[in-house]
Each structure stands twice: as structure tokens, then as C-alpha cells.
Amino acid sequence: MPKKMGVNSKAEASRARKSAAESERKDRESREKEDQYWREAEGAKPRAAKKREEEAEKRAEAAAKKAEARRLAELEEKELEKSLKKPDKKANRVGVPVPKVTEAELRQRKEAEQAALAKKAEEDKRRQSRMAAEEEYEKMVLVTNRNRDDSIIEASTVDDAIAHLAISDSLPPDRHPEKRLRAAFKVFLSSFTYGFRILHMMIVSHNTLRKYCFLLES
């Protein structure tokens, strides 16, 4: 029995390449023969006809370019006219609805404005009254001469004080004690407010005192 031989892959690939090349060569020759057949059937064109065709193609190309240039120029001119044309304000105007205000709303607004003015006037009046009270207190503290005040009793002993009281009892009675009481209370209130403000300023301006007050509160 003869020995079985293996297949040579390289040889098979070489034969396949040769077969493909041969097939391609035959196809190319066939196409060339067909092209040559049609050329011979049409016949060679004369040079004059060929030149006329080339000139006609050039003229058609030049006419197409000229028409395109004219179209672009007209388009640019239209765009320029559109941009220079003034817009119609009436056409572009957008109607903004005006809110209607009733008579009641107008009256409420007027009353609110009057109330605000009255409140501001009241605040100004209170501020001026407070400033006047403070000024009055400062005048009493800084300007009042104690030597000319008959209501102050100066005594070194109890007997002297009793003697002064006896003398004051002989003076005529006060006809309007309520006015003096009201004035004294007003001065007391002003002095209390002024003293509180001074104390607050001292606490704010002195770090040590502020820390001490914080410790007392805690």
C-alpha cells in the first residue's frame, strides 16, 4: 500500500495566486477588446468638431458663473435693503396692560401715607420731648446753685435739723404742690433714663466691667 503524502499549504497558496492572476489577465484582455470594438464602431471625431465642443463647454461654464454671480449680488442687495429699512414701531409695539386702580384702593393708599406721616411726626415729637427733658436735667444738675435753694436743709446735728424744720413750718403753705410733684417726678424719670444710658455706655466701653456684668448674670 503506497504511503499517504501530506498536503503542502505553500504550494496550494502559490497555485491559487497563479490561478487568480490568470483569471484577472483574461478579464482585462476581454475588456480591452470590447473597448477597442466600440471605438472602431464610433469612428474618430474630427478635430474641428472636438474643438467646437470644448468651446461650447467653456461658454456654458462662463455663463453659469456669471448667472451665479448675478444671483449672489441680487441677494446681497436685498439683505442690505432689509437691514436699512426702519422697523415699524406700531407693528413692534407690545401692548402692556395698565393695571386698574379702584377708588377704594386709592383711598387706602392715601390713608396709609397719612398714617405713616403721623407716626413719623409722633416719633419726632417724642424724640424732641426726651431731648428737652435731658437738657432740663443737665441744666438742673450743672447750673443750679444749691446755696440759693431754700428747700435744702444743712445741719451738723439733729437739733439743728429740727430747728430748721421748725422754721420751715412757719413759711406760707405751697398753693400748687401737685405741679411741683409732677415736675419732680419728670426730673426723676429723666435722671433715671440718663443714668441708665450713662451706665450702658460705661459697660459697653469697658471690657472688664462688661465681663463682670456677664459673670453676675450667669
Backbone bond lengths (Angstrom), bond angles and torsions (degrees), N, CA, C in turn:
res aa  C-N    CA-C-N  psi(-1)  N-CA   C-N-CA  omega(-1)  CA-C   N-CA-C  phi
1 M - - - 1.468 - - 1.510 108.74 -
2 P 1.367 119.29 127.40 1.485 120.66 -176.68 1.521 110.58 -68.65
3 K 1.319 114.94 149.78 1.476 122.16 -179.21 1.524 109.84 -73.82
4 K 1.353 115.39 132.78 1.467 121.06 -177.56 1.515 109.29 -77.21
5 M 1.367 116.75 128.08 1.463 122.43 -177.92 1.532 109.62 -93.36
6 G 1.346 118.08 145.06 1.470 123.02 176.77 1.520 111.36 -79.00
7 V 1.340 117.98 161.35 1.465 124.13 -179.18 1.516 108.42 -85.30
8 N 1.375 116.02 131.02 1.465 121.40 178.35 1.528 108.32 -89.17
9 S 1.318 116.64 112.27 1.475 121.08 -176.07 1.522 111.26 -68.17
10 K 1.294 118.52 -37.66 1.460 121.38 -179.60 1.519 110.94 -64.30
11 A 1.326 116.46 -41.62 1.457 120.01 179.62 1.524 110.65 -65.80
12 E 1.324 116.45 -40.87 1.459 120.12 178.08 1.528 111.18 -62.51
13 A 1.323 117.55 -40.96 1.464 121.23 179.45 1.515 110.69 -65.91
14 S 1.318 117.00 -38.44 1.458 120.61 179.52 1.523 110.81 -65.56
15 R 1.338 116.54 -42.64 1.458 119.48 179.14 1.541 110.82 -65.27
16 A 1.327 117.17 -36.30 1.471 120.09 179.40 1.524 110.64 -66.26
17 R 1.342 117.08 -40.15 1.461 120.01 179.05 1.528 110.33 -64.94
18 K 1.291 116.44 -42.89 1.457 119.81 179.71 1.521 111.00 -63.22
19 S 1.316 117.03 -39.85 1.460 120.74 -179.69 1.525 110.66 -65.86
20 A 1.334 116.88 -40.54 1.466 120.36 179.57 1.514 110.82 -67.03
21 A 1.334 117.36 -40.59 1.455 120.80 179.20 1.519 110.82 -65.07
22 E 1.313 117.18 -39.27 1.453 120.70 179.32 1.524 110.84 -66.16
23 S 1.321 116.20 -40.62 1.466 119.90 178.96 1.536 111.00 -65.27
24 E 1.331 117.24 -40.79 1.463 120.88 178.85 1.527 110.80 -65.20
25 R 1.338 116.62 -39.32 1.463 119.76 -179.62 1.528 110.65 -64.50
26 K 1.311 116.59 -39.39 1.453 119.86 179.62 1.531 110.88 -66.82
27 D 1.333 116.65 -40.19 1.473 119.41 178.51 1.527 111.08 -63.99
28 R 1.325 117.68 -40.57 1.456 121.38 -179.17 1.525 110.04 -65.34
29 E 1.283 116.99 -43.76 1.462 119.86 178.75 1.525 111.21 -62.67
30 S 1.328 115.35 -37.14 1.461 118.84 -179.98 1.533 110.58 -66.36
31 R 1.347 117.65 -41.33 1.467 120.54 179.60 1.525 110.85 -66.81
32 E 1.321 116.62 -40.10 1.461 119.80 179.60 1.531 110.99 -63.32
33 K 1.314 116.11 -41.12 1.462 118.84 178.53 1.527 111.20 -64.33
34 E 1.349 116.58 -38.60 1.464 120.29 179.89 1.525 110.72 -67.14
35 D 1.344 117.48 -41.74 1.467 120.87 179.15 1.529 110.65 -64.19
36 Q 1.301 115.77 -41.51 1.458 119.14 179.76 1.532 111.01 -64.55
37 Y 1.328 116.12 -35.12 1.461 120.11 179.15 1.530 110.21 -63.85
38 W 1.333 117.95 -45.11 1.464 120.52 -178.87 1.528 111.94 -69.52
39 R 1.315 117.31 -32.64 1.465 119.01 177.89 1.526 110.20 -66.73
40 E 1.275 115.85 -43.23 1.465 118.88 179.25 1.527 111.13 -65.68
41 A 1.354 116.63 -32.58 1.468 119.49 -179.56 1.532 111.02 -70.97
42 E 1.309 119.08 -38.49 1.464 121.49 -179.70 1.525 111.86 -73.10
43 G 1.292 117.24 -39.24 1.445 121.11 -178.22 1.513 111.29 89.22
44 A 1.278 117.85 154.57 1.467 122.39 -178.63 1.514 109.93 -77.83
45 K 1.384 116.98 131.39 1.455 121.68 178.73 1.516 109.37 -75.93
46 P 1.314 116.36 146.74 1.471 118.40 177.04 1.522 110.46 -70.17
47 R 1.301 115.48 156.14 1.469 120.01 -177.54 1.532 111.93 -64.99
48 A 1.320 118.69 -36.21 1.463 121.60 -178.58 1.519 111.21 -63.29
49 A 1.355 116.06 -42.86 1.463 119.13 179.46 1.527 111.06 -66.04
50 K 1.320 114.59 -39.04 1.465 118.44 179.21 1.522 111.08 -64.42
51 K 1.347 116.60 -38.71 1.459 120.67 179.50 1.520 110.80 -67.51
52 R 1.354 115.41 -38.95 1.464 118.08 179.12 1.529 110.94 -64.36
53 E 1.293 117.40 -38.37 1.464 120.66 177.98 1.531 111.34 -64.01
54 E 1.322 117.03 -41.45 1.464 120.37 179.43 1.528 111.12 -64.38
55 E 1.352 116.87 -42.15 1.466 120.35 178.87 1.532 111.34 -65.38
56 A 1.333 116.36 -38.39 1.471 119.56 178.54 1.533 110.59 -64.90
57 E 1.319 116.40 -40.28 1.465 119.71 177.51 1.532 111.33 -63.22
58 K 1.364 116.35 -39.81 1.469 119.49 178.86 1.526 111.38 -65.14
59 R 1.373 115.99 -42.59 1.468 118.94 179.76 1.535 111.03 -64.27
60 A 1.315 116.19 -40.56 1.467 119.38 179.11 1.531 110.89 -64.58
61 E 1.312 116.24 -39.27 1.472 119.97 178.73 1.529 111.10 -66.24
62 A 1.364 117.20 -41.43 1.464 120.80 178.68 1.526 110.92 -65.21
63 A 1.347 116.94 -40.18 1.467 120.24 178.73 1.525 110.95 -64.72
64 A 1.333 116.19 -38.86 1.468 119.44 178.96 1.528 110.92 -65.29
65 K 1.349 116.95 -41.02 1.462 120.07 178.12 1.530 111.51 -63.90
66 K 1.369 115.72 -41.06 1.465 119.58 -179.83 1.533 110.75 -64.96
67 A 1.327 116.24 -41.25 1.464 119.53 179.35 1.532 111.15 -64.86
68 E 1.325 116.92 -38.68 1.467 120.72 178.15 1.525 111.29 -65.57
69 A 1.355 116.27 -41.02 1.465 120.00 178.51 1.530 110.85 -63.94
70 R 1.352 116.65 -41.49 1.462 120.40 178.97 1.535 110.93 -64.77
71 R 1.314 117.07 -38.41 1.470 120.48 179.20 1.528 111.07 -65.54
72 L 1.331 116.93 -41.87 1.463 120.52 178.85 1.523 111.48 -65.63
73 A 1.357 116.74 -38.84 1.467 120.28 179.08 1.527 110.79 -64.31
74 E 1.335 117.21 -43.01 1.468 120.14 178.24 1.525 111.48 -64.01
75 L 1.321 116.64 -37.54 1.463 120.29 179.24 1.532 111.35 -65.65
76 E 1.343 116.23 -42.34 1.465 119.66 177.70 1.525 111.59 -64.38
77 E 1.332 116.93 -38.51 1.463 120.47 179.23 1.528 111.16 -64.62
78 K 1.311 117.33 -40.32 1.461 120.25 177.87 1.528 111.43 -65.01
79 E 1.328 116.25 -41.45 1.466 119.51 178.75 1.523 111.21 -63.44
80 L 1.354 116.30 -38.88 1.464 120.02 179.21 1.526 111.05 -65.79
81 E 1.318 117.30 -43.59 1.468 120.63 177.87 1.530 111.23 -62.36
82 K 1.300 116.76 -38.00 1.460 120.10 179.85 1.524 111.67 -66.72
83 S 1.349 116.16 -38.48 1.467 119.25 -179.80 1.523 112.39 -72.50
84 L 1.360 117.45 -31.45 1.462 120.89 179.98 1.517 112.71 -81.98
85 K 1.286 117.64 -16.55 1.459 120.60 -178.59 1.519 109.68 -70.94
86 K 1.361 117.66 129.48 1.463 122.39 -177.89 1.527 109.56 -71.71
87 P 1.303 116.03 135.56 1.474 118.02 178.35 1.522 111.30 -71.44
88 D 1.278 115.90 147.34 1.461 121.97 179.10 1.523 108.85 -78.68
89 K 1.333 115.75 114.35 1.463 119.77 -177.39 1.524 111.27 -65.00
90 K 1.334 116.04 -37.18 1.451 118.72 -179.51 1.518 111.38 -66.36
91 A 1.354 115.02 -35.79 1.458 117.91 -179.31 1.516 111.36 -72.02
92 N 1.362 116.43 -36.12 1.459 120.42 -178.25 1.519 113.25 -87.04
93 R 1.311 116.05 -7.27 1.468 118.64 -177.52 1.526 109.52 -71.99
94 V 1.332 114.26 130.25 1.460 120.05 179.62 1.514 108.16 -101.95
95 G 1.273 116.31 126.54 1.456 119.91 -178.44 1.519 111.62 -70.97
96 V 1.330 116.72 115.65 1.458 121.76 178.38 1.518 108.02 -95.86
97 P 1.297 117.56 119.27 1.465 118.74 -178.87 1.519 111.04 -67.43
98 V 1.326 116.25 130.10 1.462 121.89 179.21 1.524 108.25 -87.44
99 P 1.324 116.73 121.58 1.466 117.85 -178.68 1.523 111.14 -65.21
100 K 1.312 116.01 136.09 1.453 121.58 -179.94 1.522 109.50 -87.60
101 V 1.331 115.50 135.20 1.457 121.61 179.65 1.517 107.83 -114.67
102 T 1.309 115.97 124.68 1.457 119.99 -179.31 1.526 110.27 -81.11
103 E 1.323 114.07 167.33 1.469 119.54 179.79 1.523 111.13 -65.43
104 A 1.328 116.23 -35.41 1.471 119.40 178.93 1.525 111.31 -64.77
105 E 1.348 116.05 -40.79 1.467 119.22 178.52 1.523 111.00 -65.00
106 L 1.338 116.86 -39.85 1.468 119.81 177.47 1.525 110.96 -62.56
107 R 1.327 116.08 -40.81 1.463 119.63 179.61 1.531 110.62 -65.82
108 Q 1.343 116.35 -40.03 1.465 119.46 178.28 1.522 111.51 -63.90
109 R 1.327 116.41 -41.24 1.463 119.32 178.10 1.523 111.29 -62.76
110 K 1.343 116.01 -42.30 1.462 119.88 -179.60 1.522 110.74 -64.62
111 E 1.342 116.72 -41.87 1.460 119.91 178.40 1.526 111.36 -64.73
112 A 1.331 116.58 -38.92 1.463 119.51 178.69 1.526 110.97 -64.58
113 E 1.336 116.58 -40.69 1.465 119.60 177.88 1.526 111.23 -64.46
114 Q 1.343 116.78 -42.33 1.458 119.75 178.76 1.526 111.33 -64.63
115 A 1.344 116.74 -39.22 1.463 119.80 178.25 1.523 111.19 -64.35
116 A 1.342 116.54 -39.54 1.464 119.74 178.43 1.526 110.81 -64.70
117 L 1.347 116.57 -41.13 1.467 119.77 178.35 1.526 111.30 -65.42
118 A 1.345 116.86 -40.83 1.464 119.99 178.88 1.526 111.35 -65.11
119 K 1.329 116.61 -39.76 1.461 120.15 178.32 1.517 111.35 -64.03
120 K 1.327 116.21 -41.63 1.462 119.95 178.79 1.527 110.84 -65.00
121 A 1.356 116.51 -40.19 1.464 119.51 178.92 1.524 111.07 -65.16
122 E 1.346 117.04 -38.61 1.468 120.33 178.53 1.525 111.35 -65.65
123 E 1.329 115.90 -40.83 1.464 119.03 177.67 1.523 111.28 -64.07
124 D 1.335 116.65 -40.79 1.469 119.41 177.35 1.527 110.97 -63.34
125 K 1.339 115.99 -39.64 1.468 119.78 179.90 1.522 110.86 -64.82
126 R 1.334 116.79 -42.98 1.465 119.91 178.52 1.521 111.49 -64.67
127 R 1.317 115.96 -39.62 1.462 118.95 179.86 1.529 110.60 -65.27
128 Q 1.331 116.69 -41.75 1.469 119.51 178.38 1.523 111.39 -65.80
129 S 1.344 117.44 -39.27 1.463 120.79 178.34 1.520 111.14 -64.15
130 R 1.337 115.96 -41.10 1.463 119.52 179.20 1.524 110.93 -65.22
131 M 1.334 115.77 -40.89 1.464 119.36 178.83 1.527 111.02 -65.63
132 A 1.357 116.32 -37.96 1.464 119.18 178.82 1.519 111.05 -66.02
133 A 1.348 116.88 -39.28 1.463 119.93 178.62 1.520 111.11 -64.54
134 E 1.333 116.17 -41.08 1.462 119.26 178.76 1.523 111.03 -65.30
135 E 1.338 116.08 -40.50 1.466 118.77 178.70 1.529 111.06 -65.28
136 E 1.330 115.77 -38.42 1.469 119.09 178.68 1.520 110.99 -64.34
137 Y 1.336 115.23 -40.01 1.466 118.30 178.96 1.524 111.35 -65.45
138 E 1.344 115.67 -42.64 1.463 118.92 179.34 1.524 111.11 -62.01
139 K 1.341 116.09 -38.84 1.468 118.50 178.10 1.521 111.02 -64.02
140 M 1.342 115.52 -40.72 1.466 118.18 -179.25 1.519 111.61 -67.30
141 V 1.337 116.82 -35.90 1.463 120.01 -178.46 1.511 111.53 -75.42
142 L 1.346 116.44 -40.73 1.459 119.98 -172.02 1.520 113.85 -92.51
143 V 1.324 118.16 -26.94 1.462 120.03 -170.36 1.526 112.61 -107.71
144 T 1.329 118.23 -28.52 1.467 120.40 -173.78 1.528 110.95 -60.26
145 N 1.319 115.92 131.76 1.470 122.25 178.79 1.520 108.26 -94.12
146 R 1.286 115.79 112.37 1.458 120.11 -176.27 1.524 111.81 -69.86
147 N 1.317 117.91 -24.59 1.472 119.97 -179.07 1.521 111.98 -67.58
148 R 1.347 117.24 -22.66 1.461 120.42 -177.94 1.516 111.86 -101.03
149 D 1.334 118.60 4.06 1.460 122.50 -179.37 1.522 108.64 -90.99
150 D 1.318 117.00 112.04 1.463 121.49 -177.65 1.513 112.52 -75.28
151 S 1.348 117.70 -15.47 1.461 119.52 -177.81 1.516 113.00 -79.39
152 I 1.345 118.14 -12.00 1.457 121.97 -179.41 1.521 109.03 -91.52
153 I 1.306 117.54 127.92 1.468 123.66 -179.14 1.507 108.53 -104.32
154 E 1.292 117.15 123.04 1.453 123.04 177.63 1.529 107.98 -110.93
155 A 1.314 116.35 121.37 1.474 121.52 -179.81 1.504 109.15 -151.22
156 S 1.309 115.22 145.05 1.462 120.98 178.94 1.509 112.53 -96.06
157 T 1.345 116.94 -18.28 1.472 121.08 -179.64 1.510 109.17 -132.90
158 V 1.333 115.11 169.15 1.464 120.84 179.37 1.514 110.92 -67.68
159 D 1.342 117.33 -38.18 1.464 120.40 179.75 1.528 111.24 -63.00
160 D 1.326 116.26 -40.92 1.470 118.82 178.02 1.521 111.58 -63.19
161 A 1.334 117.08 -39.90 1.460 120.35 178.91 1.510 111.54 -63.86
162 I 1.377 117.10 -40.79 1.468 120.52 178.85 1.516 110.35 -65.24
163 A 1.331 116.08 -39.04 1.462 119.58 179.13 1.522 110.99 -63.55
164 H 1.318 116.79 -41.88 1.472 120.09 177.62 1.516 111.28 -63.75
165 L 1.335 117.19 -39.20 1.458 119.97 178.29 1.512 111.58 -64.99
166 A 1.323 116.33 -37.29 1.460 119.71 178.17 1.512 110.59 -64.62
167 I 1.301 116.65 -39.28 1.463 119.81 178.77 1.519 110.88 -66.89
168 S 1.353 116.82 -40.06 1.463 119.90 -179.39 1.508 112.11 -67.35
169 D 1.342 117.57 -26.52 1.467 119.43 178.67 1.518 111.89 -68.94
170 S 1.337 115.72 -24.72 1.453 119.14 -179.87 1.522 113.40 -78.27
171 L 1.355 116.75 -9.19 1.460 120.92 179.23 1.517 110.06 -71.48
172 P 1.329 118.46 156.48 1.464 120.98 179.43 1.520 110.76 -64.20
173 P 1.332 118.69 147.19 1.471 121.66 -177.73 1.532 111.68 -67.33
174 D 1.366 114.41 151.51 1.471 120.40 178.51 1.521 108.71 -77.02
175 R 1.340 116.80 127.62 1.455 121.18 -176.57 1.528 112.60 -81.46
176 H 1.335 117.90 -26.55 1.478 121.21 -177.01 1.533 110.06 -129.41
177 P 1.312 116.98 70.12 1.481 118.31 -179.50 1.524 112.25 -69.66
178 E 1.375 117.39 -27.87 1.467 118.79 -177.94 1.528 111.75 -66.65
179 K 1.347 117.28 -33.01 1.458 119.89 178.08 1.514 110.95 -67.37
180 R 1.344 114.93 -41.83 1.469 117.57 179.39 1.526 110.85 -67.56
181 L 1.330 115.69 -36.19 1.462 118.79 178.60 1.532 110.90 -65.49
182 R 1.349 116.12 -43.21 1.464 119.95 178.34 1.527 111.07 -62.45
183 A 1.343 116.52 -42.89 1.462 120.15 178.97 1.521 111.10 -65.48
184 A 1.359 115.64 -39.09 1.469 118.78 179.53 1.521 110.98 -65.70
185 F 1.352 116.39 -40.64 1.460 119.04 178.85 1.531 111.18 -66.25
186 K 1.325 116.40 -38.50 1.470 120.18 178.11 1.519 110.80 -62.78
187 V 1.341 115.35 -42.20 1.471 119.02 178.20 1.517 110.38 -65.78
188 F 1.353 116.48 -39.19 1.464 119.66 179.03 1.526 111.00 -63.65
189 L 1.335 116.19 -44.77 1.466 119.68 179.85 1.524 111.18 -63.31
190 S 1.329 116.24 -42.14 1.464 119.33 179.02 1.520 110.93 -64.91
191 S 1.336 115.90 -40.87 1.467 118.94 179.99 1.517 111.05 -66.73
192 F 1.351 116.45 -36.58 1.460 119.37 178.26 1.532 110.76 -65.05
193 T 1.345 115.89 -44.49 1.473 119.72 178.25 1.518 111.31 -63.56
194 Y 1.309 116.21 -42.89 1.466 120.14 179.80 1.523 110.65 -64.23
195 G 1.344 115.96 -43.38 1.461 118.78 179.15 1.514 112.40 -64.26
196 F 1.327 116.16 -38.67 1.459 119.29 178.08 1.527 111.04 -64.21
197 R 1.318 117.44 -39.94 1.467 120.97 177.94 1.518 110.87 -64.25
198 I 1.350 116.21 -42.21 1.473 119.18 178.61 1.522 110.31 -63.21
199 L 1.339 116.96 -42.19 1.462 120.37 179.32 1.523 111.05 -63.95
200 H 1.329 116.89 -40.95 1.464 120.07 178.58 1.532 111.08 -63.55
201 M 1.331 117.10 -41.01 1.466 120.33 178.28 1.521 110.92 -64.39
202 M 1.333 116.75 -37.90 1.468 119.72 179.01 1.523 110.82 -67.00
203 I 1.343 116.50 -40.27 1.467 119.68 180.00 1.520 110.61 -65.57
204 V 1.333 116.46 -40.71 1.470 119.98 -178.55 1.515 111.38 -69.21
205 S 1.331 117.79 -37.92 1.465 121.12 -174.78 1.526 113.46 -82.80
206 H 1.318 119.20 -17.34 1.466 121.84 -178.70 1.528 109.00 -113.53
207 N 1.337 114.72 116.76 1.460 119.37 -178.09 1.524 111.35 -66.30
208 T 1.334 117.28 -39.63 1.466 120.44 -177.34 1.522 110.54 -63.96
209 L 1.336 115.85 -45.02 1.463 119.63 179.49 1.523 111.27 -65.04
210 R 1.340 116.71 -36.60 1.457 119.83 178.40 1.525 111.26 -66.01
211 K 1.330 116.76 -41.13 1.465 119.84 176.96 1.522 111.10 -64.40
212 Y 1.349 116.94 -37.82 1.462 120.66 179.98 1.529 110.56 -65.03
213 C 1.336 117.02 -42.01 1.462 120.47 177.71 1.525 111.37 -64.46
214 F 1.329 116.11 -35.93 1.463 119.47 177.81 1.522 110.85 -65.54
215 L 1.338 116.87 -40.12 1.461 120.10 178.23 1.521 111.01 -65.92
216 L 1.337 117.43 -37.43 1.465 120.05 178.46 1.527 111.03 -65.75
217 E 1.329 116.19 -39.64 1.466 118.85 179.68 1.520 111.96 -68.30
218 S 1.359 117.06 -36.22 1.456 119.84 179.68 1.522 111.33 -74.09
